[in-house]
Amino acid sequence: MLVSEQPVATARRSATGLWLLVLAGVLWGTGGPTGSLLAHEAGLSPLAVAAYRLAAGGSLLIAVVCLTRQPLPRGRRAWARMVVNGLLAALFQACFFAAVSVTNVSLATLLTIGASPALVLSAEWISGRRRVGPLTLATLALAVSGLALLVGTPSGGRTAADTLAGAGLALLSAAGFATMTFIGTRPVAGLDDLAATGVSFAIGAAVLAPAAIVTSGMGFVPTPAALGLLLLLGTAPTAVAYALYFRGLRTTQAGTAALIALLEPLVATLLATLFLGDRLGVTGLVGAGLITTAIVLNTRGTQH
């Protein structure tokens, strides 16, 4: 009886992990619009918003850990993982916003979010963790094509040097996220997701803050609206979303998780269309449909 129940329990854990990743992707999609509103309300640069985001999210998670009296992480391996995750979080946040500053949002999003699944799948294939077949490659191509249609083609007016620099920064950002996803599928014994994410984000914020101060400043006027937006940004798309993401990685392949992360630009675009006055044309709708199809095919293939 126990033997027959084991595959069922494994399938349930896998399905739960997929839904956690889907929820994380949806919550990430609220980060862009919320961050944009915060930047406008408080007069912050994108890099300062990223630093405040990690600081707020990390502080909230650490507070939860302390209030629930959960044990703090101990051991060399646990702290090594948290330091690495903190540095990677700072890397991909800083490089993404730097890519935006020298190119534009569409190109930075296309290369960062689009390259991440390809990098993760390549790492899984090289390390022998996963066999990358034609269906997986087709799903990836479908997802990236949908992303290109959703975010649009990059506008002109940029020099070749700016475009190359922005592309390099975006790919570096993608590498940071891909690395964090790849190593996240190998949990460290005794390292709780909430504590690990909270401490990692605190480290990431400590790394980003000096760069933000030097380049643009971090002056923050604590108006009720600004504080509310910062709390929202630190909670849903940061503390909750990343805690769910790392928990979902325990039972899901890294490449699958990276593809599900494409929900972020999809949800962000839909929210911007509904609440910020952006327009989503026929091309964008087709792109949204392709991304949705790719995610459904990806998750169905994982469950079977």
Stockholm file with secondary structure:
# STOCKHOLM 1.0

chainA/1-304         MLVSEQPVATARRSATGLWLLVLAGVLWGTGGPTGSLLAHEAGLSPLAVAAYRLAAGGSLLIAVVCLTRQPLPRGRRAWARMVVNGLLAALFQACFFAAVSVTNVSLATLLTIGASPALVLSAEWISGRRRVGPLTLATLALAVSGLALLVGTPSGGRTAADTLAGAGLALLSAAGFATMTFIGTRPVAGLDDLAATGVSFAIGAAVLAPAAIVTSGMGFVPTPAALGLLLLLGTAPTAVAYALYFRGLRTTQAGTAALIALLEPLVATLLATLFLGDRLGVTGLVGAGLITTAIVLNTRGTQH
#=GR chainA/1-304 SS CHHHHHHHHHHHHHHHHHHHHHHHHHHHHTHHHHHHHHHHHHTCCHHHHHHHHHHHHHHHHHHHHHHTTCCCCCSHHHHHHHHHHHHHHHHHHHHHHHHHHHSCHHHHHHHHHHHHHHHHHHHHHHHTSCCCCHHHHHHHHHHHHHHHHHHCCCCSCCCHHHHHHHHHHHHHHHHHHHHHHHHHTSCCTTCCHHHHHHHHHHHHHHHHHHHHHHHTCCCCCCCHHHHHHHHHHHIIIIIIHHHHHHHHTTSSCHHHHHHHTTHHHHHHHHHHHHHSCCCCCHHHHHHHHHHHHHHHHHHHHHHC
#=GC SS_cons         CHHHHHHHHHHHHHHHHHHHHHHHHHHHHTHHHHHHHHHHHHTCCHHHHHHHHHHHHHHHHHHHHHHTTCCCCCSHHHHHHHHHHHHHHHHHHHHHHHHHHHSCHHHHHHHHHHHHHHHHHHHHHHHTSCCCCHHHHHHHHHHHHHHHHHHCCCCSCCCHHHHHHHHHHHHHHHHHHHHHHHHHTSCCTTCCHHHHHHHHHHHHHHHHHHHHHHHTCCCCCCCHHHHHHHHHHHIIIIIIHHHHHHHHTTSSCHHHHHHHTTHHHHHHHHHHHHHSCCCCCHHHHHHHHHHHHHHHHHHHHHHC
//
